[in-house]
Amino acid sequence: MLKLPMVMLLHQTPVGSHFDWLLADPGEPGGRLWSARCGFKAEDWPKAGCLLLERLPAHRRRYLTYEGPLAPVVDQQGRMQPRGWVRQVDKGWFEPTL
């Protein structure tokens, strides 16, 4: 069975924190990562009963191992806006099934 990498990142921003769940795409295992935002860590998922995810744009594969500050982005007014930092809180493998 095909095993693909995944990681859960704590993303601390200037206005708060959340978790980003990144998984290799079974349709493109070496490509960008399927990504979603979650309000709480994976170990609390069983208690939740329902998992609400906010889909994010695909992330680069470097985030499977990267921890540290994120480069700022330019907002619509041309100002640099900090994006915070990320730290791995969980990682592993998953087996996609249909």
CNS distance restraints for C-alpha pairs under 8 A (distance, minus, plus):
assign (resid   1 and name CA) (resid  95 and name CA) 6.82 0.50 0.50
assign (resid   2 and name CA) (resid  95 and name CA) 5.83 0.50 0.50
assign (resid   2 and name CA) (resid  96 and name CA) 7.19 0.50 0.50
assign (resid   3 and name CA) (resid  93 and name CA) 5.90 0.50 0.50
assign (resid   3 and name CA) (resid  94 and name CA) 5.45 0.50 0.50
assign (resid   3 and name CA) (resid  95 and name CA) 4.81 0.50 0.50
assign (resid   3 and name CA) (resid  96 and name CA) 7.45 0.50 0.50
assign (resid   4 and name CA) (resid  23 and name CA) 7.49 0.50 0.50
assign (resid   4 and name CA) (resid  24 and name CA) 5.86 0.50 0.50
assign (resid   4 and name CA) (resid  26 and name CA) 7.45 0.50 0.50
assign (resid   4 and name CA) (resid  29 and name CA) 7.11 0.50 0.50
assign (resid   4 and name CA) (resid  93 and name CA) 5.27 0.50 0.50
assign (resid   4 and name CA) (resid  94 and name CA) 5.38 0.50 0.50
assign (resid   4 and name CA) (resid  95 and name CA) 6.39 0.50 0.50
assign (resid   4 and name CA) (resid  96 and name CA) 7.84 0.50 0.50
assign (resid   5 and name CA) (resid  23 and name CA) 6.17 0.50 0.50
assign (resid   5 and name CA) (resid  24 and name CA) 5.77 0.50 0.50
assign (resid   5 and name CA) (resid  64 and name CA) 7.61 0.50 0.50
assign (resid   5 and name CA) (resid  91 and name CA) 7.63 0.50 0.50
assign (resid   5 and name CA) (resid  92 and name CA) 5.87 0.50 0.50
assign (resid   5 and name CA) (resid  93 and name CA) 4.47 0.50 0.50
assign (resid   5 and name CA) (resid  94 and name CA) 6.45 0.50 0.50
assign (resid   6 and name CA) (resid  21 and name CA) 7.44 0.50 0.50
assign (resid   6 and name CA) (resid  22 and name CA) 5.52 0.50 0.50
assign (resid   6 and name CA) (resid  23 and name CA) 4.30 0.50 0.50
assign (resid   6 and name CA) (resid  24 and name CA) 6.29 0.50 0.50
assign (resid   6 and name CA) (resid  64 and name CA) 6.86 0.50 0.50
assign (resid   6 and name CA) (resid  91 and name CA) 5.70 0.50 0.50
assign (resid   6 and name CA) (resid  92 and name CA) 5.49 0.50 0.50
assign (resid   6 and name CA) (resid  93 and name CA) 5.64 0.50 0.50
assign (resid   6 and name CA) (resid  94 and name CA) 7.00 0.50 0.50
assign (resid   7 and name CA) (resid  21 and name CA) 6.05 0.50 0.50
assign (resid   7 and name CA) (resid  22 and name CA) 5.36 0.50 0.50
assign (resid   7 and name CA) (resid  23 and name CA) 6.66 0.50 0.50
assign (resid   7 and name CA) (resid  64 and name CA) 5.87 0.50 0.50
assign (resid   7 and name CA) (resid  88 and name CA) 7.01 0.50 0.50
assign (resid   7 and name CA) (resid  89 and name CA) 7.87 0.50 0.50
assign (resid   7 and name CA) (resid  90 and name CA) 5.78 0.50 0.50
assign (resid   7 and name CA) (resid  91 and name CA) 4.13 0.50 0.50
assign (resid   7 and name CA) (resid  92 and name CA) 6.41 0.50 0.50
assign (resid   8 and name CA) (resid  19 and name CA) 6.55 0.50 0.50
assign (resid   8 and name CA) (resid  20 and name CA) 5.68 0.50 0.50
assign (resid   8 and name CA) (resid  21 and name CA) 4.59 0.50 0.50
assign (resid   8 and name CA) (resid  22 and name CA) 6.33 0.50 0.50
assign (resid   8 and name CA) (resid  41 and name CA) 7.96 0.50 0.50
assign (resid   8 and name CA) (resid  42 and name CA) 7.74 0.50 0.50
assign (resid   8 and name CA) (resid  88 and name CA) 5.98 0.50 0.50
assign (resid   8 and name CA) (resid  89 and name CA) 5.76 0.50 0.50
assign (resid   8 and name CA) (resid  90 and name CA) 4.99 0.50 0.50
assign (resid   8 and name CA) (resid  91 and name CA) 6.04 0.50 0.50
assign (resid   9 and name CA) (resid  19 and name CA) 5.47 0.50 0.50
assign (resid   9 and name CA) (resid  20 and name CA) 5.07 0.50 0.50
assign (resid   9 and name CA) (resid  21 and name CA) 6.48 0.50 0.50
assign (resid   9 and name CA) (resid  22 and name CA) 7.99 0.50 0.50
assign (resid   9 and name CA) (resid  86 and name CA) 5.96 0.50 0.50
assign (resid   9 and name CA) (resid  87 and name CA) 5.38 0.50 0.50
assign (resid   9 and name CA) (resid  88 and name CA) 4.51 0.50 0.50
assign (resid   9 and name CA) (resid  89 and name CA) 5.67 0.50 0.50
assign (resid   9 and name CA) (resid  90 and name CA) 7.12 0.50 0.50
assign (resid  10 and name CA) (resid  17 and name CA) 7.01 0.50 0.50
assign (resid  10 and name CA) (resid  18 and name CA) 6.03 0.50 0.50
assign (resid  10 and name CA) (resid  19 and name CA) 4.64 0.50 0.50
assign (resid  10 and name CA) (resid  20 and name CA) 6.48 0.50 0.50
assign (resid  10 and name CA) (resid  86 and name CA) 5.46 0.50 0.50
assign (resid  10 and name CA) (resid  87 and name CA) 5.22 0.50 0.50
assign (resid  10 and name CA) (resid  88 and name CA) 6.25 0.50 0.50
assign (resid  10 and name CA) (resid  89 and name CA) 6.36 0.50 0.50
assign (resid  11 and name CA) (resid  17 and name CA) 5.52 0.50 0.50
assign (resid  11 and name CA) (resid  18 and name CA) 5.50 0.50 0.50
assign (resid  11 and name CA) (resid  19 and name CA) 5.74 0.50 0.50
assign (resid  11 and name CA) (resid  20 and name CA) 6.70 0.50 0.50
assign (resid  11 and name CA) (resid  84 and name CA) 7.13 0.50 0.50
assign (resid  11 and name CA) (resid  85 and name CA) 5.87 0.50 0.50
assign (resid  11 and name CA) (resid  86 and name CA) 4.53 0.50 0.50
assign (resid  11 and name CA) (resid  87 and name CA) 6.77 0.50 0.50
assign (resid  12 and name CA) (resid  16 and name CA) 6.03 0.50 0.50
assign (resid  12 and name CA) (resid  17 and name CA) 4.34 0.50 0.50
assign (resid  12 and name CA) (resid  18 and name CA) 6.78 0.50 0.50
assign (resid  12 and name CA) (resid  84 and name CA) 5.46 0.50 0.50
assign (resid  12 and name CA) (resid  85 and name CA) 5.49 0.50 0.50
assign (resid  12 and name CA) (resid  86 and name CA) 6.29 0.50 0.50
assign (resid  13 and name CA) (resid  17 and name CA) 5.69 0.50 0.50
assign (resid  13 and name CA) (resid  82 and name CA) 7.73 0.50 0.50
assign (resid  13 and name CA) (resid  83 and name CA) 5.60 0.50 0.50
assign (resid  13 and name CA) (resid  84 and name CA) 4.31 0.50 0.50
assign (resid  13 and name CA) (resid  85 and name CA) 6.77 0.50 0.50
assign (resid  14 and name CA) (resid  82 and name CA) 7.16 0.50 0.50
assign (resid  14 and name CA) (resid  83 and name CA) 7.00 0.50 0.50
assign (resid  14 and name CA) (resid  84 and name CA) 6.12 0.50 0.50
assign (resid  18 and name CA) (resid  37 and name CA) 6.88 0.50 0.50
assign (resid  18 and name CA) (resid  38 and name CA) 6.25 0.50 0.50
assign (resid  18 and name CA) (resid  39 and name CA) 5.23 0.50 0.50
assign (resid  18 and name CA) (resid  40 and name CA) 6.78 0.50 0.50
assign (resid  19 and name CA) (resid  37 and name CA) 5.71 0.50 0.50
assign (resid  19 and name CA) (resid  38 and name CA) 5.11 0.50 0.50
assign (resid  19 and name CA) (resid  39 and name CA) 6.07 0.50 0.50
assign (resid  19 and name CA) (resid  40 and name CA) 6.36 0.50 0.50
assign (resid  19 and name CA) (resid  41 and name CA) 6.49 0.50 0.50
assign (resid  20 and name CA) (resid  35 and name CA) 6.83 0.50 0.50
assign (resid  20 and name CA) (resid  36 and name CA) 5.71 0.50 0.50
assign (resid  20 and name CA) (resid  37 and name CA) 4.57 0.50 0.50
assign (resid  20 and name CA) (resid  38 and name CA) 6.15 0.50 0.50
assign (resid  21 and name CA) (resid  35 and name CA) 5.68 0.50 0.50
assign (resid  21 and name CA) (resid  36 and name CA) 5.33 0.50 0.50
assign (resid  21 and name CA) (resid  37 and name CA) 6.24 0.50 0.50
assign (resid  21 and name CA) (resid  38 and name CA) 7.15 0.50 0.50
assign (resid  22 and name CA) (resid  33 and name CA) 5.79 0.50 0.50
assign (resid  22 and name CA) (resid  34 and name CA) 5.65 0.50 0.50
assign (resid  22 and name CA) (resid  35 and name CA) 4.56 0.50 0.50
assign (resid  22 and name CA) (resid  36 and name CA) 6.71 0.50 0.50
assign (resid  22 and name CA) (resid  59 and name CA) 7.52 0.50 0.50
assign (resid  22 and name CA) (resid  64 and name CA) 7.57 0.50 0.50
assign (resid  23 and name CA) (resid  33 and name CA) 5.29 0.50 0.50
assign (resid  23 and name CA) (resid  34 and name CA) 5.15 0.50 0.50
assign (resid  23 and name CA) (resid  35 and name CA) 6.51 0.50 0.50
assign (resid  24 and name CA) (resid  28 and name CA) 7.56 0.50 0.50
assign (resid  24 and name CA) (resid  29 and name CA) 5.59 0.50 0.50
assign (resid  24 and name CA) (resid  30 and name CA) 7.37 0.50 0.50
assign (resid  24 and name CA) (resid  31 and name CA) 7.33 0.50 0.50
assign (resid  24 and name CA) (resid  32 and name CA) 6.95 0.50 0.50
assign (resid  24 and name CA) (resid  33 and name CA) 4.76 0.50 0.50
assign (resid  24 and name CA) (resid  34 and name CA) 6.11 0.50 0.50
assign (resid  25 and name CA) (resid  29 and name CA) 5.24 0.50 0.50
assign (resid  25 and name CA) (resid  30 and name CA) 7.89 0.50 0.50
assign (resid  25 and name CA) (resid  31 and name CA) 7.08 0.50 0.50
assign (resid  25 and name CA) (resid  32 and name CA) 7.12 0.50 0.50
assign (resid  25 and name CA) (resid  33 and name CA) 5.84 0.50 0.50
assign (resid  25 and name CA) (resid  34 and name CA) 5.77 0.50 0.50
assign (resid  26 and name CA) (resid  96 and name CA) 6.81 0.50 0.50
assign (resid  28 and name CA) (resid  32 and name CA) 7.71 0.50 0.50
assign (resid  31 and name CA) (resid  60 and name CA) 7.83 0.50 0.50
assign (resid  31 and name CA) (resid  61 and name CA) 7.11 0.50 0.50
assign (resid  32 and name CA) (resid  58 and name CA) 5.76 0.50 0.50
assign (resid  32 and name CA) (resid  59 and name CA) 5.56 0.50 0.50
assign (resid  32 and name CA) (resid  60 and name CA) 5.06 0.50 0.50
assign (resid  32 and name CA) (resid  61 and name CA) 5.69 0.50 0.50
assign (resid  33 and name CA) (resid  58 and name CA) 5.20 0.50 0.50
assign (resid  33 and name CA) (resid  59 and name CA) 5.01 0.50 0.50
assign (resid  33 and name CA) (resid  60 and name CA) 6.20 0.50 0.50
assign (resid  33 and name CA) (resid  61 and name CA) 6.16 0.50 0.50
assign (resid  34 and name CA) (resid  56 and name CA) 7.87 0.50 0.50
assign (resid  34 and name CA) (resid  57 and name CA) 7.58 0.50 0.50
assign (resid  34 and name CA) (resid  58 and name CA) 5.17 0.50 0.50
assign (resid  34 and name CA) (resid  59 and name CA) 6.87 0.50 0.50
assign (resid  35 and name CA) (resid  55 and name CA) 6.22 0.50 0.50
assign (resid  35 and name CA) (resid  56 and name CA) 5.23 0.50 0.50
assign (resid  35 and name CA) (resid  57 and name CA) 6.42 0.50 0.50
assign (resid  35 and name CA) (resid  58 and name CA) 5.54 0.50 0.50
assign (resid  35 and name CA) (resid  59 and name CA) 6.48 0.50 0.50
assign (resid  36 and name CA) (resid  53 and name CA) 5.82 0.50 0.50
assign (resid  36 and name CA) (resid  54 and name CA) 5.29 0.50 0.50
assign (resid  36 and name CA) (resid  55 and name CA) 4.31 0.50 0.50
assign (resid  36 and name CA) (resid  56 and name CA) 4.95 0.50 0.50
assign (resid  37 and name CA) (resid  53 and name CA) 5.54 0.50 0.50
assign (resid  37 and name CA) (resid  54 and name CA) 4.95 0.50 0.50
assign (resid  37 and name CA) (resid  55 and name CA) 6.38 0.50 0.50
assign (resid  37 and name CA) (resid  56 and name CA) 6.69 0.50 0.50
assign (resid  38 and name CA) (resid  51 and name CA) 7.98 0.50 0.50
assign (resid  38 and name CA) (resid  52 and name CA) 6.68 0.50 0.50
assign (resid  38 and name CA) (resid  53 and name CA) 5.18 0.50 0.50
assign (resid  38 and name CA) (resid  54 and name CA) 6.69 0.50 0.50
assign (resid  39 and name CA) (resid  52 and name CA) 7.96 0.50 0.50
assign (resid  39 and name CA) (resid  53 and name CA) 7.96 0.50 0.50
assign (resid  40 and name CA) (resid  44 and name CA) 6.79 0.50 0.50
assign (resid  40 and name CA) (resid  45 and name CA) 7.65 0.50 0.50
assign (resid  41 and name CA) (resid  45 and name CA) 7.06 0.50 0.50
assign (resid  42 and name CA) (resid  90 and name CA) 7.85 0.50 0.50
assign (resid  44 and name CA) (resid  48 and name CA) 6.62 0.50 0.50
assign (resid  45 and name CA) (resid  49 and name CA) 7.16 0.50 0.50
assign (resid  45 and name CA) (resid  50 and name CA) 7.79 0.50 0.50
assign (resid  45 and name CA) (resid  51 and name CA) 6.82 0.50 0.50
assign (resid  59 and name CA) (resid  63 and name CA) 7.18 0.50 0.50
assign (resid  62 and name CA) (resid  66 and name CA) 5.91 0.50 0.50
assign (resid  63 and name CA) (resid  67 and name CA) 7.57 0.50 0.50
assign (resid  65 and name CA) (resid  88 and name CA) 7.87 0.50 0.50
assign (resid  66 and name CA) (resid  86 and name CA) 7.81 0.50 0.50
assign (resid  66 and name CA) (resid  87 and name CA) 7.72 0.50 0.50
assign (resid  66 and name CA) (resid  88 and name CA) 7.88 0.50 0.50
assign (resid  67 and name CA) (resid  85 and name CA) 7.46 0.50 0.50
assign (resid  67 and name CA) (resid  86 and name CA) 5.35 0.50 0.50
assign (resid  67 and name CA) (resid  87 and name CA) 4.80 0.50 0.50
assign (resid  67 and name CA) (resid  88 and name CA) 6.45 0.50 0.50
assign (resid  68 and name CA) (resid  85 and name CA) 5.25 0.50 0.50
assign (resid  68 and name CA) (resid  86 and name CA) 5.42 0.50 0.50
assign (resid  68 and name CA) (resid  87 and name CA) 6.45 0.50 0.50
assign (resid  69 and name CA) (resid  84 and name CA) 5.94 0.50 0.50
assign (resid  69 and name CA) (resid  85 and name CA) 4.00 0.50 0.50
assign (resid  69 and name CA) (resid  86 and name CA) 6.48 0.50 0.50
assign (resid  70 and name CA) (resid  82 and name CA) 7.67 0.50 0.50
assign (resid  70 and name CA) (resid  83 and name CA) 5.78 0.50 0.50
assign (resid  70 and name CA) (resid  84 and name CA) 5.71 0.50 0.50
assign (resid  70 and name CA) (resid  85 and name CA) 5.16 0.50 0.50
assign (resid  70 and name CA) (resid  86 and name CA) 7.27 0.50 0.50
assign (resid  71 and name CA) (resid  82 and name CA) 7.10 0.50 0.50
assign (resid  71 and name CA) (resid  83 and name CA) 6.72 0.50 0.50
assign (resid  72 and name CA) (resid  80 and name CA) 6.04 0.50 0.50
assign (resid  72 and name CA) (resid  81 and name CA) 5.29 0.50 0.50
assign (resid  72 and name CA) (resid  82 and name CA) 4.40 0.50 0.50
assign (resid  72 and name CA) (resid  83 and name CA) 5.49 0.50 0.50
assign (resid  73 and name CA) (resid  80 and name CA) 5.54 0.50 0.50
assign (resid  73 and name CA) (resid  81 and name CA) 5.29 0.50 0.50
assign (resid  73 and name CA) (resid  82 and name CA) 6.63 0.50 0.50
assign (resid  73 and name CA) (resid  83 and name CA) 7.22 0.50 0.50
assign (resid  74 and name CA) (resid  78 and name CA) 5.46 0.50 0.50
assign (resid  74 and name CA) (resid  79 and name CA) 5.31 0.50 0.50
assign (resid  74 and name CA) (resid  80 and name CA) 4.51 0.50 0.50
assign (resid  74 and name CA) (resid  81 and name CA) 5.98 0.50 0.50
assign (resid  75 and name CA) (resid  79 and name CA) 5.43 0.50 0.50
assign (resid  75 and name CA) (resid  80 and name CA) 6.37 0.50 0.50
assign (resid  75 and name CA) (resid  81 and name CA) 6.50 0.50 0.50
